[in-house]
Amino acid sequence: MQNTIKAVGPYSAYRKSGNLIFISGQLPIDPNTNAIVSGNIEEQTEQSLKNLKELLEEQNLDMSAIVKTTVFLADIKDFNTVNEIYSGFFESPYPSRSAFQVAALPKGALIEIEAIAQGE
């Protein structure tokens, strides 16, 4: 299956190394329009996670393959809202995770999520 999620710069959406898959930060870009989804953190978080999920499905994996995520937020005050949506995409045991506020994200996004997954 061809990768439908495209990187927005000179990098790969993901790279495999051994049984690990390193997924670049996923902005809340709708792959059908190549545009950031509308302005609220709920919709943007869901889209970023859907993008992660789609990249994993291309490798015949699901979200349980993710062992580590990093969440970049334009505003750390969105942390609890992000947690609510994030928890709907994962089951215990949850991946390890870091989350922090950054000065700015590409394309004016409110969130970006990168991940490391374990494949076969």
N, C-alpha and C positions, 0 to 999 in steps of 0.2 A: 504494500500500500504506500502510495506517495504521501510525503509529509504535507499536510494542508495548512499547518501553522507555520508561517514564515517569520524569520528573524527580521528585525527592522534595521539591521546594520550588517557589517561584515563579520558575522559569526553564525554558528549553527544553532538551530532551535534546540538540538540535543546532540550529544556525542556519546557513543558507547566505548567503554574501556573495560575489557574483561566482562564480568557479569554486572557491572555498574553502568547506569545511564545517568548522565549529567544533563539535566534539563535547564536551559538558560531561563532567566527571569521571564515570566509570562505576564505581559501587560494585558489589560482587559480589552483586547482587540477582538472584535467580531471577525472571524476568518472569512465571512461572506462579504463584508463591506470593507475590510482592512481599516476600519475606524474604531476609535475608542468608544465603548458603549456609554450611554448617557451618564450624567454627572454624579449619581450618588454612589456611596461606598458599597452598599449592598449589591447593586447590579455589577459594579466593577469587580468586587471580590468573587462573585459567582462566575463571571466570565473568565477571570484569570484561572480559577480552579477548573472550569470546563476545558480550557486550553490545555492545562496539565493532563487532564483525563484523556483528552483526544490524542495527545502525543504518546501516552502510555498504551492506549488501545492500538495504535499503529504497531506497537511492539508485542501485541497480544498479552498485555499486562493490564492490571487495574490499579486503583489508588492504594491498595494494600501493599503494593510493591515499593511505595515511597518510604524511605527510611529517614530522610532529613529534608526539611524545608527551611527556607529563609523568606520571611515576609518583610517587604519594604513598604513603609507607609508614609504618605505625605503628611499625615497628622496622627500622632500616637493616640489621640483621643478616640480614634476609630477602632482601637484595639478590641474592645468588648463586642462591638458589632461584627467585626471580622471573625472573632472567635465563634459567634453564633452560626455564621454561614459556613465557616471552615469545618466545624464539627459535623455538619451534614454530609461532608464528602469523605470522612474518615471514620474508621471504627477502631476500637481498642485492639491491640496496642497501637496507639497513635505514633506517628513519626516524631522524632526529636525535632525541635524547631527553635529558631531565633526570630525575633520580630523587633524592628526598631524604626524610628522616624528618620527620614532622610531629608535633605534640603529641597530636593526636587526629583521628579521622575520623568522619564522620556514622554513626550507627547502630552504633558500635563496630566498624566494618570494619577489616581489617588492611591494605587496599590500596584505592586509587582511581586510575583511569587516565583522563586526558583526551587528546584528539588533535585535530590539524588534518589534514584530508585535502584532496586536490585532485581536484575533480570535472571534469565536462566543461562 
